[in-house]
Amino acid sequence: MKTITISDDVYEKLVRIKGSKSFSAVIDELIKKNVEKRIEMLIKSAEKTGYEDELERISKEIRRSFKVRF
């Protein structure tokens, strides 16, 4: 376990969205959502290049490493 420092306004935002979850769970979910969003944007961009199959394979590896659903 590690200790991090965040600003008061970020702390208040996390408190509002966390509900009964831990701060770690909320932060982890936010990171996963961001990774998923970026992967989807990359795949959409790749559709124009013809490399979408390769990018899909790579994105599955990234999702697996972040344990994001696919």
Kinemage of the C-alpha trace (Angstrom):
@kinemage 1
@onewidth
@group {chain A} dominant
@subgroup {mainchain}
@vectorlist {calphas} color= white
{ca met a 1} P 0.000 0.000 0.000
{ca lys a 2} L 1.221 3.488 -0.880
{ca thr a 3} L 0.184 6.948 0.230
{ca ile a 4} L -0.514 9.652 -2.334
{ca thr a 5} L -1.293 13.326 -1.956
{ca ile a 6} L -4.109 14.949 -3.914
{ca ser a 7} L -5.586 18.418 -3.843
{ca asp a 8} L -8.648 19.102 -1.715
{ca asp a 9} L -10.845 19.664 -4.772
{ca val a 10} L -9.838 16.311 -6.312
{ca tyr a 11} L -10.479 14.614 -2.971
{ca glu a 12} L -13.986 16.110 -2.829
{ca lys a 13} L -14.715 14.905 -6.375
{ca leu a 14} L -13.601 11.381 -5.474
{ca val a 15} L -15.711 11.408 -2.311
{ca arg a 16} L -18.797 12.348 -4.352
{ca ile a 17} L -18.366 9.517 -6.854
{ca lys a 18} L -17.043 6.755 -4.625
{ca gly a 19} L -20.211 5.770 -2.758
{ca ser a 20} L -19.424 2.645 -0.742
{ca lys a 21} L -16.342 1.773 -2.822
{ca ser a 22} L -12.799 2.342 -1.690
{ca phe a 23} L -10.783 5.201 -3.155
{ca ser a 24} L -8.510 2.606 -4.764
{ca ala a 25} L -11.452 0.945 -6.502
{ca val a 26} L -12.746 4.278 -7.811
{ca ile a 27} L -9.341 5.345 -9.121
{ca asp a 28} L -8.829 1.931 -10.724
{ca glu a 29} L -12.215 2.152 -12.476
{ca leu a 30} L -11.423 5.646 -13.766
{ca ile a 31} L -8.079 4.479 -15.152
{ca lys a 32} L -9.674 1.478 -16.867
{ca lys a 33} L -12.377 3.651 -18.424
{ca asn a 34} L -9.735 6.033 -19.758
{ca val a 35} L -7.696 3.180 -21.236
{ca glu a 36} L -10.807 1.702 -22.866
{ca lys a 37} L -11.782 5.071 -24.330
{ca arg a 38} L -8.318 5.612 -25.826
{ca ile a 39} L -8.268 2.109 -27.310
{ca glu a 40} L -11.643 2.672 -28.954
{ca met a 41} L -10.405 5.951 -30.442
{ca leu a 42} L -7.301 4.233 -31.827
{ca ile a 43} L -9.332 1.428 -33.397
{ca lys a 44} L -11.686 3.916 -34.995
{ca ser a 45} L -8.732 5.820 -36.430
{ca ala a 46} L -7.139 2.592 -37.672
{ca glu a 47} L -10.215 1.686 -39.695
{ca lys a 48} L -9.108 4.311 -42.215
{ca thr a 49} L -5.616 2.831 -42.558
{ca gly a 50} L -6.313 -0.860 -43.026
{ca tyr a 51} L -4.451 -1.803 -39.824
{ca glu a 52} L -7.543 -2.335 -37.712
{ca asp a 53} L -6.931 -6.088 -37.266
{ca glu a 54} L -3.418 -5.498 -35.969
{ca leu a 55} L -4.597 -2.717 -33.703
{ca glu a 56} L -7.424 -4.882 -32.378
{ca arg a 57} L -4.901 -7.587 -31.468
{ca ile a 58} L -2.700 -5.047 -29.689
{ca ser a 59} L -5.688 -3.508 -27.929
{ca lys a 60} L -6.685 -6.920 -26.541
{ca glu a 61} L -3.212 -7.234 -25.036
{ca ile a 62} L -3.506 -3.774 -23.498
{ca arg a 63} L -6.952 -4.522 -22.122
{ca arg a 64} L -5.690 -7.800 -20.677
{ca ser a 65} L -2.781 -6.023 -18.979
{ca phe a 66} L -5.195 -3.515 -17.451
{ca lys a 67} L -7.801 -6.245 -16.861
{ca val a 68} L -10.319 -4.272 -18.900
{ca arg a 69} L -13.197 -6.221 -20.423
{ca phe a 70} L -13.103 -6.959 -24.158
